[in-house]
Amino acid sequence: MRSKVKQAGLSGRLWAIAGFVLMGSLGVIQTATSAPLALPMTEPEEQGISTTRLALLDALAERYVEEGRVAGMVNVVIRNGNLVYAKATGDRSVESDDPLRLSDLFRIYSMTKPITAVAAMQLYEQGKFHLSDPVEKFVPELAGLKVLNAQGQLVDPHRPVNMHDLLTHTAGFSYGFAPMTDVVDARYAESDLWAAKDLDDFAQRVAKLPLKFQPGARYHYSIAVDLTGLVVERISGVSFDRYLQDNIFAPLGMTDTFFAVPRNKRDRFLPNYFFDPSAAKPVNVSRAPAPLTPRKKVAMQDYDDVRLFSGGGGLVSTALDYARFAEAMRNGGSLDGVRILGPKTVAYMATNHLPDGAGLAGFGEQPGTAASDTGLGFGLGFGVVTSPVTNQVIGSKGEYNWGGAAGTVFWIDPVEELVVVSMIQLMGSPWPLRSDLKVAVYQALDDIYWQ
């Protein structure tokens, strides 16, 4: 148990002064290790949010830290394009009492996926592909894919996998999460995809694997977004990391988002943990059993020497940097006068593309599918809330979101003009943090826009 919770936060106005960031009315000065936050700040009341009731968000973070569920947590709330809350609570690691900072770097894993989808849809807007185009048009290595049917036979697909299939996880690919019980997943484990030397090698390995079902038949979370990154690379003619830097990160002023952590920023890169059920506590991944044990030159494990740019899970970012991306989406694809995507395209991406009655069991890493409607659907790169009532968690219809394997999460609420980003580093968390966050944020709204 922790006897004291440390917080560094923002409330009120933000100023950059001689390399320091002044934290408004909290009277806290924290050394700035990256560019000052370039989002306008207001008091919560100016945006219809109660400062008093936001204290429940403080209490939530403090409780998670004090109970030893996480080492630390960063939470960010934006409304109407204005930052109203940003706090780092707890420590940078379980092993030390070094306070967590707003500028610290997190593995965002699957929160990479919406960024990759935006990259693809930029090319879609330019007329470089149609959603009905077969993926093999851009990745010919996948031209010979077979489907493993219920009888264990390899058969031809009814049609080729297309771009819409990739962006909605309906292509028939998998992640290999269940190698002990699923034949196709066992093949994924054997292929060691993340040890591929680059995206071209990745595609060659995928080409040898069977599809789990006919393209377009149903939703199944998968490597499809990694293949989307390769499509972006092939169409644009530049490496995927360079494409993201030139077309998303630089235009949006995201200076702390990358695949490989720069040498001069490694001191801000947090350790990662997994929840050990036998110990009932977080344990450093360096002590984790395979396949969690980090390996050199393996995507999403080695962040120094990166060659395989995983569009499905490879990025590192800060809560404030990712908040700029999410705010650009809430604002219809633009931020600070720079447009990276059209508003109609953003709205299309944030629309549920799954058939009626299909639903996800959750959002984030390994969301799974449900036998009936859960109030959660999927658009192009984003999870979509189709019914908060059915989902049984407070929120708005039309919210779009996603999360990452280490517990990171964000959501965009176009009804309440709200963006929330939360960052932790804990794989396999058993805690209902995502639902807890929604309750803590929404209960603090004094003014709501829902009609």
C-alpha positions in Angstrom: 0.0 0.0 0.0 1.2 3.5 -0.8 0.9 6.1 2.0 1.3 9.1 -0.2 0.2 9.8 -3.8 2.2 12.4 -5.8 0.5 14.5 -8.5 1.7 16.8 -11.1 -1.0 18.6 -13.0 -2.4 21.5 -14.9 -5.4 23.5 -13.9 -5.8 27.1 -15.1 -3.5 28.8 -17.7 -0.3 27.4 -19.0 2.9 29.5 -19.6 6.3 28.5 -20.9 9.0 30.3 -18.8 12.7 29.7 -19.4 12.3 26.0 -19.9 9.8 25.4 -17.2 6.0 24.9 -17.3 4.0 26.8 -14.7 1.0 24.7 -13.6 -1.6 27.4 -13.1 -3.5 27.7 -9.9 -2.0 24.5 -8.4 1.2 26.5 -8.0 3.3 23.6 -9.2 6.4 24.1 -11.4 7.5 21.0 -13.3 10.6 20.9 -15.5 9.6 20.6 -19.1 11.4 17.9 -21.0 9.5 18.5 -24.2 7.8 21.4 -26.1 5.2 23.2 -24.0 1.7 22.1 -24.5 0.1 23.9 -27.5 -3.6 23.5 -26.5 -5.6 26.4 -25.0 -6.4 26.0 -21.4 -9.4 27.2 -19.4 -10.9 26.6 -16.0 -13.3 23.7 -16.1 -16.3 25.9 -15.3 -15.7 27.9 -18.5 -16.5 24.6 -20.4 -19.4 23.5 -18.3 -17.4 21.1 -16.1 -17.3 21.3 -12.3 -13.8 21.6 -10.7 -15.3 20.3 -7.5 -16.7 17.1 -9.1 -13.5 16.6 -11.1 -12.0 15.8 -7.7 -13.5 12.3 -8.2 -11.1 11.8 -11.1 -8.3 12.7 -8.8 -9.6 10.2 -6.3 -9.9 7.5 -8.9 -6.3 7.8 -9.9 -5.1 8.1 -6.3 -7.1 4.9 -5.4 -5.6 2.9 -8.2 -2.1 4.0 -7.1 -2.6 3.6 -3.4 -4.0 0.1 -3.9 -1.0 -0.9 -5.9 -3.0 -1.6 -9.1 -0.7 0.7 -11.1 2.5 2.5 -10.5 1.1 5.7 -11.9 -1.5 7.2 -14.3 -1.9 10.3 -16.5 -5.3 11.6 -17.3 -6.2 14.4 -19.7 -9.7 15.9 -20.4 -10.4 18.4 -23.2 -13.8 20.0 -23.9 -14.7 22.3 -26.8 -11.0 22.2 -27.8 -9.8 23.5 -24.4 -7.7 21.6 -22.0 -9.5 21.5 -18.6 -7.6 18.8 -16.8 -4.2 17.1 -17.1 -2.6 15.3 -14.2 0.1 12.7 -13.6 -0.6 10.7 -10.4 1.8 8.3 -8.7 5.2 7.0 -9.7 7.1 6.2 -12.9 7.7 2.7 -11.8 6.7 0.1 -9.1 10.4 -0.1 -8.1 11.0 3.5 -7.3 9.2 6.6 -5.9 10.3 8.9 -8.8 7.1 10.9 -9.5 5.3 10.3 -12.8 5.4 13.3 -15.2 3.0 14.5 -17.9 5.9 14.3 -20.3 6.6 10.6 -19.7 6.5 8.2 -22.7 4.1 5.3 -22.8 3.7 2.3 -25.1 0.3 2.9 -26.6 0.1 -0.4 -28.5 -3.3 -0.6 -30.2 -4.0 3.1 -29.9 -1.6 3.1 -32.9 -4.5 1.7 -35.0 -6.6 4.8 -35.3 -3.5 6.8 -36.4 -2.8 4.1 -39.1 -6.4 4.3 -40.2 -6.2 8.1 -40.6 -3.0 7.6 -42.7 -4.9 5.2 -45.0 -7.9 7.5 -45.3 -5.7 10.4 -46.3 -4.7 8.3 -49.3 -8.3 7.4 -49.8 -9.2 11.1 -50.0 -6.6 11.5 -52.6 -8.2 8.8 -54.8 -5.3 6.4 -54.3 -7.6 3.5 -53.5 -11.3 2.5 -53.1 -12.5 0.5 -50.1 -13.6 -2.2 -52.4 -10.1 -2.6 -53.9 -8.4 -6.0 -53.2 -5.5 -5.7 -50.8 -3.4 -7.8 -53.2 -3.5 -4.9 -55.7 -1.0 -3.2 -53.3 0.4 -6.3 -51.5 0.7 -8.9 -54.3 2.3 -11.3 -51.7 -1.3 -11.9 -50.4 -2.8 -13.0 -53.8 -2.8 -16.7 -52.9 -4.5 -16.6 -49.5 -6.6 -19.6 -48.5 -9.4 -20.1 -45.9 -9.2 -22.9 -43.4 -12.8 -24.1 -43.2 -14.7 -25.8 -40.4 -13.7 -29.2 -41.8 -10.0 -28.3 -41.6 -9.7 -27.9 -45.4 -7.9 -25.1 -47.2 -10.3 -23.6 -49.7 -10.3 -20.5 -52.0 -11.9 -17.3 -50.6 -15.2 -16.3 -52.2 -13.6 -13.0 -53.0 -10.2 -11.3 -52.3 -9.6 -9.5 -49.0 -10.3 -5.8 -49.7 -9.4 -2.5 -48.0 -12.7 -2.2 -46.1 -12.0 -5.7 -44.6 -8.6 -4.5 -43.3 -10.0 -1.3 -41.8 -12.9 -3.1 -40.0 -11.1 -6.3 -38.9 -13.4 -8.4 -41.1 -10.7 -9.8 -43.4 -10.2 -13.2 -41.7 -6.8 -12.5 -40.3 -6.0 -13.1 -36.6 -3.5 -12.1 -33.9 -2.6 -15.6 -32.7 -3.9 -14.9 -29.2 -5.2 -18.5 -28.7 -2.5 -20.9 -30.0 -3.4 -23.6 -27.6 -7.0 -23.9 -28.8 -7.1 -22.6 -32.3 -5.3 -24.1 -35.3 -4.9 -20.9 -37.2 -3.6 -19.1 -34.1 -1.1 -21.9 -33.6 0.2 -21.1 -37.1 0.5 -17.4 -36.2 2.6 -18.3 -33.1 4.9 -20.5 -35.2 5.4 -17.7 -37.8 6.9 -15.3 -35.2 5.5 -12.3 -37.2 6.9 -9.6 -35.0 10.4 -10.8 -35.5 10.1 -10.0 -39.3 12.8 -7.6 -40.4 10.4 -5.1 -42.0 6.9 -4.9 -43.4 7.8 -6.6 -46.6 9.1 -9.6 -44.6 6.0 -9.4 -42.5 3.7 -9.7 -45.6 5.7 -12.7 -46.8 5.1 -14.5 -43.5 1.4 -13.6 -43.5 1.1 -15.0 -47.0 1.8 -18.4 -45.7 -1.0 -18.3 -43.1 -4.6 -19.3 -43.7 -7.5 -17.0 -43.1 -9.9 -17.9 -40.2 -13.0 -17.3 -42.2 -14.2 -15.9 -45.5 -13.4 -12.2 -46.1 -16.1 -9.9 -44.9 -18.0 -12.7 -43.0 -17.5 -11.3 -39.5 -15.3 -9.2 -37.1 -12.1 -10.7 -35.6 -9.4 -8.5 -34.1 -6.2 -9.0 -36.1 -3.0 -7.9 -37.8 -5.1 -6.2 -40.5 -3.9 -2.8 -39.4 -0.3 -3.8 -39.7 -1.0 -4.7 -43.3 -2.8 -1.4 -43.7 0.5 0.3 -42.7 2.2 -1.6 -45.5 -0.5 -0.5 -48.0 0.2 3.1 -46.9 3.9 2.5 -47.5 3.4 0.9 -50.9 1.0 3.6 -52.2 3.0 6.6 -50.8 6.4 5.3 -51.8 7.9 6.2 -48.4 8.5 4.2 -45.3 5.5 4.0 -43.0 7.3 5.8 -40.1 8.3 8.6 -42.4 4.7 8.9 -43.8 3.3 9.2 -40.3 5.9 11.8 -39.4 5.4 13.9 -42.5 1.6 13.7 -42.8 0.3 13.4 -39.2 2.8 14.0 -36.5 4.6 17.1 -37.9 1.4 18.8 -39.1 -0.3 18.2 -35.7 2.7 19.2 -33.7 3.1 15.7 -32.1 6.7 15.9 -31.1 6.7 12.9 -28.8 5.1 10.1 -30.9 7.4 7.6 -32.7 8.2 3.9 -33.2 11.8 4.1 -32.0 12.4 6.2 -28.8 15.1 8.8 -29.6 18.2 8.5 -27.5 17.7 11.9 -25.9 14.2 11.0 -24.8 14.9 7.5 -23.3 15.0 8.8 -19.8 11.3 9.6 -20.2 10.3 6.1 -21.4 8.5 4.2 -18.7 8.9 0.5 -17.7 6.1 -1.8 -18.6 4.3 -4.3 -16.4 2.0 -7.3 -16.6 -0.6 -8.3 -14.0 0.6 -11.6 -12.3 -2.6 -13.4 -11.0 -0.5 -15.6 -8.7 1.0 -12.6 -7.0 -2.1 -10.4 -7.5 0.1 -7.4 -8.5 2.0 -5.8 -11.4 5.3 -7.4 -12.3 7.9 -5.9 -14.6 7.8 -7.5 -18.1 11.5 -8.2 -17.8 10.4 -11.0 -15.5 7.5 -12.1 -17.6 7.2 -15.6 -19.2 7.2 -15.9 -23.0 5.9 -14.4 -25.2 5.8 -11.3 -23.0 9.6 -11.4 -22.3 11.2 -8.6 -24.4 13.4 -9.7 -27.2 15.9 -7.6 -29.2 14.9 -6.5 -32.8 11.3 -7.6 -32.2 8.5 -5.2 -32.9 6.7 -3.8 -29.8 9.4 -5.3 -27.6 12.6 -3.5 -28.7 12.1 0.3 -29.0 15.7 1.2 -29.7 16.3 -0.7 -33.0 13.0 -0.7 -34.9 12.7 -1.9 -38.5 9.2 -3.4 -38.5 6.9 -0.4 -38.1 3.7 -1.9 -36.6 0.7 0.1 -37.6 -1.3 -2.1 -35.3 0.6 -1.5 -32.1 4.1 -0.1 -32.4 3.9 3.6 -31.4 5.1 5.3 -28.2 3.6 8.6 -27.2 2.6 10.9 -24.3 -0.9 11.6 -23.1 -0.6 15.2 -24.2 0.7 14.3 -27.6 -2.0 11.8 -28.2 -4.6 14.3 -27.0 -3.6 16.5 -30.0 -4.4 13.7 -32.4 -7.7 12.9 -30.7 -8.6 16.6 -30.6 -7.9 16.9 -34.3 -10.4 14.1 -34.9 -13.0 15.7 -32.7 -12.5 18.9 -34.6 -13.3 17.2 -37.9 -9.7 16.4 -39.0 -8.0 19.7 -38.2 -6.0 21.4 -35.4 -4.6 24.9 -35.1 -5.6 25.6 -38.7 -3.9 22.6 -40.2 -6.2 20.0 -41.8 -5.1 16.4 -42.1 -8.5 14.8 -43.0 -11.8 16.1 -44.2 -14.7 16.2 -41.7 -17.0 14.0 -43.8 -14.2 11.4 -43.8 -13.8 11.5 -40.0 -17.6 11.1 -39.6 -17.5 8.1 -42.0 -14.7 6.5 -40.0 -16.6 7.1 -36.7 -19.7 5.3 -38.0 -20.4 1.7 -37.2 -19.6 -0.5 -40.2 -20.5 -3.8 -38.6 -23.9 -5.4 -39.5 -26.9 -5.0 -37.1 -26.7 -7.3 -34.2 -22.9 -7.7 -34.3 -21.1 -6.4 -31.2 -17.8 -6.2 -29.5 -17.2 -7.6 -26.0 -15.1 -4.5 -25.2 -12.8 -2.0 -26.7 -9.0 -2.0 -26.7 -6.7 -5.0 -26.9 -8.3 -8.3 -27.5 -11.9 -6.9 -27.6 -13.4 -10.1 -28.9 -16.9 -10.5 -30.3 -20.2 -11.1 -28.6 -23.1 -13.3 -29.5 -25.5 -10.3 -29.4 -25.6 -6.6 -29.7 -23.5 -5.0 -26.9 -23.8 -1.4 -27.8 -20.3 -1.4 -29.2 -19.5 -1.5 -32.9 -16.5 -0.7 -35.1 -15.9 1.9 -37.8 -12.8 2.4 -39.8 -10.0 2.2 -37.3 -12.1 3.2 -34.3 -14.5 1.5 -31.9 -17.9 3.1 -31.9 -20.5 3.3 -29.1 -23.9 2.5 -30.8 -25.9 2.4 -27.5 -24.6 3.5 -24.0 -27.8 1.9 -22.6 -27.0 -1.5 -24.1 -23.4 -1.1 -23.2 -24.4 -0.3 -19.6 -21.7 2.4 -19.2 -22.4 6.1 -19.1 -21.5 7.9 -22.3 -23.0 9.1 -25.6 -24.2 7.4 -28.8 -21.6 8.0 -31.5 -18.6 8.1 -29.2 -15.5 6.7 -30.9 -12.5 5.2 -29.1 -9.8 2.6 -28.7 -7.3 1.3 -26.2 -4.0 -0.4 -25.9 -2.6 -3.6 -24.4 -0.9 -1.8 -21.6 -4.1 -0.2 -20.4 -4.0 3.1 -22.3 -7.3 4.4 -23.6 -8.9 7.4 -25.3 -12.4 8.4 -26.4 -13.9 11.2 -28.4 -17.5 12.2 -27.6 -18.9 14.3 -30.5 -22.1 15.0 -28.6 -20.5 16.5 -25.5 -17.5 17.8 -27.5 -15.2 15.9 -25.2 -11.8 14.2 -25.5 -10.3 12.0 -22.8 -6.9 10.3 -22.8 -5.7 8.0 -20.0 -2.3 6.3 -19.8 -0.9 3.5 -17.7 1.6 0.7 -18.3 0.0 -2.6 -17.3 -0.6 -5.6 -19.5 -3.5 -7.9 -18.7 -5.1 -5.6 -16.2 -8.1 -7.1 -14.4 -9.3 -3.7 -13.3 -12.4 -1.9 -14.8 -10.4 1.3 -15.3 -12.0 2.3 -18.6 -15.5 2.1 -17.2 -14.3 3.8 -14.0 -12.8 6.7 -16.0 -16.1 7.3 -17.9 -18.1 7.5 -14.7 -15.6 9.9 -13.1 -15.5 12.2 -16.2 -19.2 12.3 -17.1 -20.4 12.9 -13.6 -18.3 16.1 -13.5 -20.3 17.7 -16.4 -22.4 20.6 -15.2 -23.7 21.4 -18.7 -24.5 18.7 -21.2 -25.3 19.1 -24.9 -27.4 16.0 -25.3 -31.0 16.6 -26.3 
